[in-house]
């Protein structure tokens, strides 16, 4: 019984150690490089949590427009403004922080 308990505890510690953290390097890509892996990953997570229900999990649209090539039409600043203030049928996204809006806007602007 002790062996089983120790195995479970040790296994749990390894799993939690491998999955935990994440915040250590969260701000390394502050240089505005929208192509950075960490920044792109963060942007995708924010998008999935806040935008995908209308714009589709693959950016292909749904209730909201297709965003797969939104960078051809709008730059990051314009996209950030649309997130904060809304446009056409899209309401202002008041639950999205300034930082998250900027992260998503830079990522979407790279979609050309």
C-alpha positions as CSV (number, residue, x, y, z in Angstrom):
1,X,0.0,0.0,0.0
2,X,2.9,2.4,0.8
3,X,4.4,1.7,-2.6
4,X,1.2,2.5,-4.4
5,X,0.7,5.7,-2.4
6,X,4.3,6.8,-3.0
7,X,4.0,6.0,-6.7
8,X,0.8,8.0,-7.0
9,X,2.3,11.0,-5.1
10,X,5.6,10.9,-7.1
11,X,3.7,10.6,-10.4
12,X,1.4,13.5,-9.4
13,X,4.4,15.6,-8.5
14,X,6.0,15.0,-11.9
15,X,2.8,15.7,-13.8
16,X,2.2,18.9,-11.9
17,X,5.8,20.0,-12.2
18,X,5.7,19.5,-16.0
19,X,2.4,21.4,-16.3
20,X,2.9,24.1,-13.8
21,X,4.7,27.4,-14.0
22,X,4.2,29.1,-17.3
23,X,4.3,32.5,-15.8
24,X,8.0,32.6,-15.5
25,X,8.5,33.6,-19.2
26,X,5.1,35.2,-19.8
27,X,6.5,38.6,-20.5
28,X,9.7,37.8,-22.4
29,X,8.2,38.8,-25.8
30,X,7.3,42.4,-24.9
31,X,9.1,43.7,-28.0
32,X,6.0,43.6,-30.0
33,X,7.0,40.7,-32.2
34,X,3.7,39.3,-33.1
35,X,5.4,36.2,-34.7
36,X,6.9,35.1,-31.3
37,X,5.8,31.7,-30.3
38,X,4.9,32.6,-26.7
39,X,3.0,35.7,-27.9
40,X,1.2,33.8,-30.6
41,X,0.3,31.1,-28.1
42,X,-1.0,33.6,-25.6
43,X,-3.0,35.4,-28.4
44,X,-4.6,32.1,-29.5
45,X,-5.6,31.3,-25.9
46,X,-7.2,34.8,-25.5
47,X,-8.9,34.4,-28.9
48,X,-10.3,31.0,-28.0
49,X,-11.6,32.3,-24.7
50,X,-13.2,35.5,-26.0
51,X,-13.6,35.5,-29.7
52,X,-14.0,32.0,-31.1
53,X,-17.7,31.7,-30.3
54,X,-18.5,34.3,-33.0
55,X,-15.4,34.2,-35.3
56,X,-14.9,30.4,-35.2
57,X,-12.1,28.5,-33.5
58,X,-10.2,28.5,-36.8
59,X,-10.9,32.2,-37.6
60,X,-13.2,31.2,-40.4
61,X,-16.2,33.1,-39.1
62,X,-19.6,32.2,-37.9
63,X,-21.8,34.8,-36.3
64,X,-18.9,37.2,-36.8
65,X,-16.8,37.7,-39.9
66,X,-13.9,35.5,-41.2
67,X,-10.6,36.7,-39.7
68,X,-8.2,34.4,-41.5
69,X,-6.9,37.4,-43.6
70,X,-8.0,40.3,-41.4
71,X,-4.4,41.7,-41.5
72,X,-4.8,42.6,-45.1
73,X,-7.7,45.0,-44.2
74,X,-6.7,46.3,-40.8
75,X,-3.5,46.9,-38.9
76,X,-3.0,46.0,-35.2
77,X,-4.1,49.5,-34.0
78,X,-7.3,49.3,-35.9
79,X,-8.1,45.8,-34.7
80,X,-7.4,46.8,-31.1
81,X,-9.8,49.7,-31.6
82,X,-12.5,47.4,-33.0
83,X,-12.0,45.1,-30.0
84,X,-12.4,47.9,-27.5
85,X,-15.2,49.9,-29.3
86,X,-16.9,47.5,-31.5
87,X,-17.8,48.0,-35.2
88,X,-20.8,47.2,-37.4
89,X,-22.5,44.3,-35.6
90,X,-19.7,43.6,-33.2
91,X,-20.2,44.9,-29.7
92,X,-17.3,46.5,-27.6
93,X,-15.5,43.8,-25.7
94,X,-15.3,45.3,-22.3
95,X,-14.2,42.1,-20.6
96,X,-10.9,42.0,-22.6
97,X,-8.1,43.8,-20.9
98,X,-6.0,46.4,-22.8
99,X,-3.0,44.0,-22.7
100,X,-5.0,41.1,-24.1
101,X,-6.6,43.2,-26.8
102,X,-3.2,44.4,-27.9
103,X,-1.8,40.8,-27.9
104,X,-4.7,39.5,-30.0
105,X,-4.7,42.5,-32.3
106,X,-1.0,42.1,-33.1
107,X,-1.6,38.4,-33.8
108,X,-4.6,39.0,-36.0
109,X,-2.8,41.8,-37.9
110,X,-0.2,39.2,-39.0
111,X,-3.0,37.1,-40.6
112,X,-2.6,38.1,-44.3
